[in-house]
Amino acid sequence: MPVWADLTPQEQCVLFAAAESSLLYELLRIWRPGLDWDEESPLPYIPALAAAITSLAGAGLINAYLDDSDTPLPADRVADAVADPNTWGIDYEQPCA
């Protein structure tokens, strides 16, 4: 089992967000506090955070849920779900100013 120091900064952030029961778009705000989505797209941050979520879910350290489901996604479905920007609750097709 990994210890805190063994985790990447992204994994540490995901664990913190999971402890707060954060949604994915809230995770982005925790990862980049003060990010102004009118000026900067959050899309570049999703792959590394998605990899961290997938890693931690695969290790059994977090559960991932879709929508308001009470049933966690199976670990083998987490990667596909979090790799999709639509899952993050972002209007990513909106152009950045």
LINLINBEL-V436651 format. One record per helix or strand of 3 or more residues. SS is the DSSP state (alpha for helix, beta for strand). FROM is the first residue (numbers start at 1). TO is the last residue. If there is no record, write none. Layout:
ss,from,to
SS,FROM,TO
SS,FROM,TO
//
This chain:
ss,from,to
alpha,4,6
alpha,9,19
alpha,24,31
alpha,43,58
alpha,75,83
alpha,85,88
//
